[in-house]
């Protein structure tokens, strides 16, 4: 099982600088090279800690989940604005002007953080992003109630290793987004989610034992149940976010990889807006 000081989550000790993502999304790589493997992504408006710079990159730790990697410096700012709102639709354009016919400046994903500084009619001005329609924006304090419903919004989204945005995501990026929308923060990787979140469903293989919102795990993979019999997951078989019968997914994955290792249930009402132990 992973430890809270796992190397994926740990920067060297020392003075760290807080920066903010100004790009629509910041790719975070395993090394200071755009050809390196993608580790994760930080969305617009999120905060990262920086401990060193090299060749146009910064080594960062995402404040939201402690994940460490290298991001391009030109997508970060040392000047930070406190977010007040977030994107609540799967995708939203930020426009140059409060006019849907004006040129778009950025395509923002669900969960992107916004600092709203003005309003004209139905349009809200987000510093560094542009003008966003009010129907795509919610206050940071607004929480959804059903993580599976959030996951269902991403159906058909292409699979992207390390992705956690609406144009490409992996399995844990999907479960992170689904649960963060209801106010529960999950760690980045599936072994961490399995070890550190919710409670074990020991009888999960029994008929009717699983329910909507439960997480089913394989080594290196996770999906979210939409009901007692169907799982929704970003997976490399469909190369997309897809929903299918859990029994069929278990059979297919066992044929070329492995059996599931277990299932977890997260009590949203008790864990919402709490600081998880692994983040401390």
C-alpha positions in Angstrom: 0.0 0.0 0.0 1.3 3.5 -0.7 2.4 5.8 2.2 1.5 9.4 2.7 5.1 10.4 1.8 5.1 8.4 -1.4 7.6 9.8 -3.9 4.8 10.8 -6.3 3.6 13.3 -3.6 6.8 14.6 -2.2 8.9 17.6 -3.1 12.3 18.1 -1.4 12.0 20.1 1.8 12.8 23.8 1.5 11.1 27.1 0.6 8.3 26.8 -1.9 6.6 29.4 -4.0 2.9 29.4 -4.7 1.9 29.9 -8.3 -1.4 29.8 -10.2 -2.3 28.1 -13.4 -3.2 30.7 -16.1 -3.4 28.3 -19.0 -6.7 26.6 -19.7 -4.9 23.5 -18.4 -1.3 22.9 -17.4 0.1 19.5 -18.4 2.3 18.1 -15.7 5.0 15.8 -17.0 7.4 13.3 -15.4 10.4 15.4 -16.4 11.2 18.9 -17.7 10.5 17.9 -21.3 7.3 18.2 -23.4 8.1 14.7 -24.7 8.1 13.2 -21.2 5.1 11.1 -20.1 2.1 13.0 -18.8 1.6 12.6 -15.1 -1.4 14.7 -14.4 -3.0 18.0 -15.2 -3.8 21.2 -13.2 -6.8 23.1 -14.4 -7.1 26.8 -14.9 -7.1 28.8 -11.6 -5.7 25.9 -9.5 -2.6 26.5 -7.3 0.7 24.7 -7.4 3.9 24.9 -5.3 7.1 25.5 -7.2 10.5 24.5 -5.9 12.8 24.8 -8.9 12.9 26.0 -12.5 14.8 24.4 -15.5 14.7 25.0 -19.2 11.3 26.7 -19.2 9.8 24.3 -16.8 9.0 24.4 -13.1 8.9 21.4 -10.8 5.5 21.7 -9.1 3.3 20.1 -6.5 -0.4 20.4 -7.1 -2.0 21.9 -4.0 -5.2 20.0 -4.5 -3.8 16.4 -4.4 0.0 16.9 -3.7 1.0 15.3 -7.0 4.4 16.2 -8.2 5.8 16.8 -11.8 7.0 19.4 -14.2 4.9 22.1 -15.8 5.7 24.7 -18.4 6.4 28.1 -16.8 4.5 30.0 -19.4 1.2 28.5 -18.1 1.9 29.6 -14.5 1.9 33.0 -12.7 3.6 34.1 -9.6 0.7 36.6 -9.0 -2.2 34.7 -7.7 -5.9 35.6 -7.6 -8.3 34.0 -5.1 -10.9 32.0 -7.0 -14.5 32.7 -6.2 -16.3 30.5 -8.8 -15.8 27.4 -10.9 -16.9 26.0 -14.3 -19.9 23.8 -13.6 -20.6 22.6 -17.2 -18.5 19.8 -18.9 -16.9 22.5 -21.1 -17.2 26.2 -21.4 -15.7 28.8 -23.8 -14.2 32.0 -22.3 -14.8 34.8 -24.8 -12.9 38.0 -25.6 -16.0 40.1 -25.0 -19.5 39.5 -23.4 -20.8 38.4 -26.8 -21.1 34.8 -28.0 -19.9 35.9 -31.4 -16.6 37.3 -30.1 -13.5 35.2 -30.5 -13.0 32.6 -27.8 -9.9 32.9 -25.6 -9.9 29.6 -23.8 -11.8 26.3 -23.5 -12.3 25.6 -19.9 -13.1 22.2 -18.3 -15.5 21.4 -15.5 -13.9 22.3 -12.2 -11.7 25.1 -13.5 -11.3 27.9 -11.0 -12.4 31.5 -11.8 -11.9 34.9 -10.2 -14.9 36.9 -11.2 -14.3 40.7 -11.5 -17.2 42.0 -13.5 -20.6 41.3 -15.0 -22.5 42.5 -18.1 -26.0 41.0 -18.5 -25.7 37.2 -18.6 -21.9 37.3 -18.9 -19.3 37.1 -16.1 -15.7 38.4 -16.5 -13.1 36.0 -15.2 -9.7 37.5 -14.7 -7.1 35.9 -17.0 -9.7 33.8 -18.8 -12.3 36.1 -20.4 -16.1 36.3 -20.5 -18.0 33.2 -19.5 -21.8 32.8 -19.7 -23.4 32.6 -16.3 -25.0 29.2 -17.1 -21.6 27.7 -17.1 -20.5 29.1 -13.8 -21.2 28.3 -10.1 -19.9 29.6 -6.8 -17.0 27.5 -5.4 -19.2 26.7 -2.4 -22.0 25.1 -4.6 -21.8 21.4 -4.5 -23.4 18.7 -6.6 -25.0 15.7 -4.8 -24.4 12.7 -7.1 -20.8 11.8 -8.1 -22.1 9.2 -10.6 -24.1 11.9 -12.4 -21.0 14.0 -12.8 -19.1 11.0 -14.2 -21.9 10.5 -16.7 -21.4 13.9 -18.1 -18.0 12.7 -19.4 -19.4 9.8 -21.4 -17.5 9.6 -24.7 -14.6 11.7 -23.5 -11.4 10.3 -25.1 -9.0 8.4 -22.9 -5.8 10.3 -22.1 -3.2 8.9 -19.7 -2.7 11.5 -17.0 -5.7 13.6 -18.2 -8.3 15.1 -15.9 -10.1 17.5 -18.1 -13.2 17.3 -20.3 -11.3 16.7 -23.6 -9.2 13.8 -22.3 -9.0 11.9 -19.0 -7.9 8.7 -17.4 -9.7 6.5 -14.9 -8.6 8.3 -11.8 -9.0 11.7 -13.4 -12.6 10.8 -13.9 -13.2 9.6 -10.3 -11.4 12.7 -9.0 -13.6 15.0 -11.0 -16.8 13.2 -10.1 -16.1 13.3 -6.3 -14.6 16.8 -6.2 -17.8 18.1 -7.7 -19.7 16.9 -4.6 -17.0 18.2 -2.2 -14.9 15.1 -1.6 -11.2 15.2 -2.5 -9.6 12.0 -3.8 -5.9 11.3 -4.3 -4.6 11.1 -7.9 -3.7 7.4 -8.4 -5.9 4.3 -8.1 -3.7 2.6 -5.5 -4.0 5.7 -3.3 -7.8 6.0 -3.9 -8.2 2.3 -2.9 -6.0 2.6 0.2 -7.1 6.0 1.5 -10.7 6.7 0.6 -14.1 5.4 1.8 -14.7 2.0 3.4 -14.2 -1.5 2.1 -17.2 -3.2 0.7 -16.3 -6.8 1.7 -19.4 -8.4 0.1 -19.1 -6.4 -3.2 -19.4 -9.6 -5.3 -22.7 -10.5 -3.9 -25.8 -9.7 -6.0 -27.1 -6.2 -5.2 -24.2 -5.4 -2.9 -23.0 -2.5 -5.0 -24.8 0.8 -5.5 -24.6 4.0 -7.4 -21.4 5.9 -6.7 -19.4 2.9 -5.4 -15.8 2.5 -6.7 -14.6 -0.8 -8.1 -10.8 -1.3 -8.3 -8.3 -3.3 -10.3 -4.6 -2.9 -9.8 -4.0 0.3 -11.7 -7.6 0.9 -12.6 -10.9 2.2 -11.1 -14.5 2.8 -12.2 -17.6 4.2 -10.7 -20.9 2.3 -10.5 -24.0 3.8 -12.0 -26.2 1.2 -10.5 -25.8 -2.3 -8.9 -24.7 -3.8 -12.3 -23.1 -1.2 -14.5 -19.7 0.5 -14.3 -18.6 3.7 -15.9 -14.9 4.2 -16.4 -12.3 5.8 -18.6 -10.5 2.8 -20.1 -8.1 1.9 -22.8 -10.4 -0.8 -24.3 -12.9 1.7 -25.4 -10.3 4.5 -25.5 -13.0 6.7 -23.9 -15.2 7.1 -20.9 -17.8 4.3 -21.3 -20.5 2.5 -19.3 -20.9 -1.3 -19.5 -22.1 -4.2 -17.4 -19.7 -4.8 -14.6 -19.7 -8.6 -15.2 -18.6 -8.0 -18.8 -15.9 -5.6 -17.8 -14.6 -8.1 -15.2 -14.5 -10.9 -17.7 -12.8 -8.9 -20.4 -10.2 -7.3 -18.1 -9.4 -10.7 -16.5 -8.7 -12.2 -19.9 -5.8 -9.9 -20.6 -4.9 -8.4 -17.2 -6.3 -9.3 -13.8 -9.3 -9.7 -11.5 -10.6 -6.8 -9.4 -9.0 -6.2 -6.1 -12.0 -4.7 -4.3 -14.5 -2.0 -3.9 -14.9 1.1 -1.8 -17.9 3.2 -0.7 -17.6 6.9 0.1 -20.0 8.6 2.4 -20.4 12.0 0.8 -22.4 13.5 3.6 -19.7 12.8 6.2 -16.6 13.5 4.0 -17.8 16.6 2.1 -15.5 19.6 2.6 -13.2 17.7 5.1 -9.5 17.7 4.9 -8.4 14.1 4.2 -5.6 12.7 6.3 -3.4 11.9 3.2 -3.4 15.6 2.2 -2.2 16.9 5.6 
